[in-house]
Amino acid sequence: MNEYDSKRIYDFVEAIGYKKTENVEQADCHVLNTCHIREKATDKVYHHVGRIKKKFRNKKKPIVIITGCVAQAEGDLILEKEKYIDAVIGPQSYHKFNETLLKIEKDKIKLNFTDFNTIDKFDKLNQNKNSNSNVSSFLTIQEGCDKFCNFCVVPYTRGAEFSRSFDEIISESNDLANNGVKEITLLGQNVNAYNFEGKKLSNLIREIEKIKKIDRIRYTTSHPVDFSEDLIEAHASSKKLMPLIHLPVQSGSNKILKAMNRKHTVENYLNLIDKILKANPLIKFSSDFIIGYPGETEQDFRDTLNLLRKVKYINSYSFMFSARPGTPAFEMKQTESSVAKERLIIFQEISEKIKLDYRQNIFNNKSTVLFENRIKNGENFFGRDEYFNAVVVESKKDLKGNIKRVKIIDGNQNSFKGKIVSEVDNQTVAA
Ligand code: SF4
């Protein structure tokens, strides 16, 4: 989401004459768009500002603005602690970006915009066209979260669930299609909770599917509790919705899921996976796991490993629990870090093995690849298959934006090497 936000911030500031530079030392304004999910996010901000200070020691001071969830969580504290910073702007106040920049330029004052004004923000965003012209683009449809998992800062930094207007999302999708975008990834902290005047994520998918120039639709991140029948139906019948679902589970132990306030059990989760696979057996899953959550016993950890083996996720993102200040889990008795570390290593060994088995089974199979860009200084072209696997082929021809059937001939944990075998007129991902 920060990547999408950064691009949209750039669409704003371009209107008042700012241009991107690759050269840090040339920038009159530095924007650090931050994430608060991991530990030490705030320290990283100060370190980075320290580096800017050093570079500009004998030059005119640039404007320095902190945006994102660290700005939201820390607010004035940041301005007090580091005088070199000119403003903090929370994720729901990006629409005030130009106003802030112009004020700092003119009055040299310190500013803090960390209100939760999501409606104003999206009203303003809609007035500026999304200029992204990459083959694949993000599109935020929903922000914030009402789930209040006990370990998570999102409800406090991004605010309550908010769904953007249906028509505005379709209009932005059309703009992206006209820019040359072929694949749209719909974004939300809780994307399948999208609900605008009764219209849901599945309605959005159906409508975007009608845009001829858009070939692929993805979405992330979904919550198991909000995975409704209509969305499952969309996975069964849509020709453009890709067959990879990121479905975070966090733990395979009901006791830990309860302590996390996840609002689902292992059984609910597995039933959901069964239902989805019945609707479309081509679907594969990826997930997030927290290892070493407060109260996690050896048995709870073994239950998590059992779930991992059962679902055979093609990608598992696992993290050692790190308590975020201000969340209920921060107050809980923490698992000893050496124990959590050891469990994480075991978990990652197993998840990598599952991933490797999946990847080896793909050798000699045919994938459908949407090509994005030529790899720098080479004859190789980069693209992604239906399951978001990176695929590289040798090609002198410009393949940008094309979809081809590719035979996978080699690969490692990160990417596959393929050979184009045929053209693809339309994709057939529905069961
Ligand atoms: S559902 Fe996701 S975003 Fe919402 S509180 Fe839980 S982990 Fe955070």
Boltz pocket constraint, residues with backbone or C-beta under 6 A from the ligand:
constraints:
  - pocket:
      binder: B
      contacts: [[A, 144], [A, 145], [A, 146], [A, 147], [A, 148], [A, 149], [A, 152], [A, 153], [A, 154], [A, 155], [A, 189], [A, 190], [A, 223]]
      max_distance: 6.0
